[in-house]
Amino acid sequence: VAQLHTLNAETWHCLQQAWPAVEPHAERILVEFFTHCVDEPAFARIGSDQKTALVVEQLAHWQLVFTANLRDEYLESTRRMTLAIMEAGLSSHWPMTVANFCQQGFAAILAGKHRFAHARRDRAIHALIKTIIFDVDIAMSDYLACQRELEQQRKLEIEAAITDFEDCVAPATGAFLEASTMLKTIAEVLDDEVGITIE
């Protein structure tokens, strides 16, 4: 997938050089984003602890996006971020919304840092945009994968509950059928006896 987004050694080099400039402002930009979303109904329902957890996870994830070269810890961070988003009840579009807002803030920082070095500025911002698009791609795919896993888990739990129920009621059903058969037999005998008496 990284190759499809044309991410390469130069991309990682640009990002690693950019992170020291971006890091001091990353939390402020995230807080601004959450303030920007305060009137969003889905976000308004989130408690303060979940908002704090989202900020912490997102900051840690951004650091890996800029520095981890897509190693295993980046993918692990993506899963943690996905689970935090799902636990907060946010949709699969949330990673794209966050990324779009933060990308603008990060690009402004890099543009200011390299305002006298246009070629370096352009390379840094180009690397930033490519990587964030890639990160959103991975995040949304992981969100959908988590959804499928949860749906499969719920399906298995429902099937197990149905099986348990059937196992519990089966003996009672058998006893009921046996009693019903016995009562039918008794009724037939009584009918016969009544018939004999009348004759």
N, C-alpha and C positions, 0 to 999 in steps of 0.2 A: 504493500500500500504506500509506503514511504517513497518508493521509486515513482509511483504514479503521480505523486505530488512534487516530483523533482527535488526531493530533499537529499542533500549530499554533504560532503565534508565542509564545503564552504559555508553552507547553511548553518551547520553546528558551530563553526568558528565565529560567524557573525553573531549568533545568538549568545554564545558564551561571553563574547566581548560586550554585548548589550546588557546582560543581566546586572552587572554592578551599577549601571545607570538607572535601570528600571526598578530594581529591588526596593530602594528607599521610598518609592512612591506607590508600590503595588497595593499595599493595604489601604492607603488613602483612596485610590481609584476604586477598589472593591467596595469600600464603605459608601463612596459616592454613588456607585451602581445600586446598592441596596436602598439608599435614600431615594434614588430615582424610581425604584420599583415599589415604594411604600404603599401606593394606592392600587397596586395590582392585587385583585382579590385572592389569587392563589398564594401570593407572597404574604399578604396581610394576615393569613391564618397561621403563619409559622411563628413558633415561640422564639423568645430571645436566645435560648440555649441552642436551638437548631440554627438560627442565624449565625451565631458565633461559630458553631461547628462548620457551617458552610464556608465562612471566611477562612478559618484555619485550614480546612482541606484544600480550598482553592489556592491559597497562598503557597502551600506546600507543593501543590500540583504545578503551579506556574514555575516554581523554581526548577522542577524536574523537566518541564517542557523546554526551558532555556538551557539546561545544563546536562541532562541525562543521555542525550543522543539516542533516545527511544530504547534504552535498555530495559531489563525486566522491571526495575523499580518504577519506570514510567507507566507501564501497563498495570502494575499493581495499584499505583496511585489513581489511574483512570477508573479502576473498579471501585476503589474507596470513594472517589468523587461521585460516581454513579449511584452507589448505595446511599450516600448522604443526600443526594438530590431526590431519590425515590422515597427515602424515609421522610423527607420534608413534604412529600406530596406534590412535587413539581413535575412538569411535563418533560417530554423528551426534547422540547425546544429550548429548555433552559440553558444548556451548554452553549448553544449558538447565541443566545441573548447576552449572556455574560461575556463571551468571547468578543462579540461585536463592540460592546461598550469598552472593554478593557483594551482592545486593539487600538482604538482611537486614542486612548490615554497614553498607551505605551509609544505609539507612533509619534505623538506630540513631544514626548520626552526625548526620543531619539533625534527628532528633527531639531530640537533645541540644542542638544549636545553637539550635533554635527552641522550646525548652521553655516559654518565656514568651510565645510568639507562635503560638498554636495554628492560626490561619488560614493563616499563612505556612508553618508546618510541614506542614499537610495539603496545601497546593498543591504544595510541593516533593516530598513523598513520592508524591503522585498522579502528578506529571510523571515521576518516577523510575520508578515501576512501569509506566506506559504505554510509556515509551521502552525499557525493558529487555525487555518482552514483544515489542515491535516488533523489537528487535535480535536476539532469539532466533529470531523468525520468519524474518528475513533470513538469519541464520547457518545455520539448518537447511536452508533452501531452497538456499543456495549450496553447502552440503556435498553435498546430493543432486545438484545440477547438476555439481559436480566429479566425483562418482562416475560419472555418466552419461558425461561427457567422457572419463574414464580408461577406462571400459569400451569406448567407441567406438574409442578409440585402440588398445587392446589387440586389438580385433576386426580393425581395419585392419592391425595389425602381423602378426597370425596369417594373414590373407588374403594379405598380401604374402609371408610366409615360404612359404606353400603354393605360391604362384605361382612364386617363385624355385626351389623344389624341383622343381616340374613342369618348369620351363625347363631345369634341370640334368639331369634324368633322361630328358627327352624324346629327346635324341640317342642315349643309350645304349639306350633302349627300342626306338627305330627300328632301330638296328644289331642288337639281339637278334632282333627280328622278321624282319629281312632274313636273318640267319644261320640262323634257324629254318626259314624258307622254303627256303633253299638246301639245308639238310640234308634236308628232306622230299623235295625234288626228287631229290637224290642217292640217297636211300633208294628212291624209286620206280624210278629207273633201274636200281639194283642188283637190285631185285626182278624187273624185266623181264628183265635179263640172266640171272639165276638161272633164271627160267622157261624161257628160250630154251635154256640149257645142258642142262637136265633133259630137254627135249623131244628 
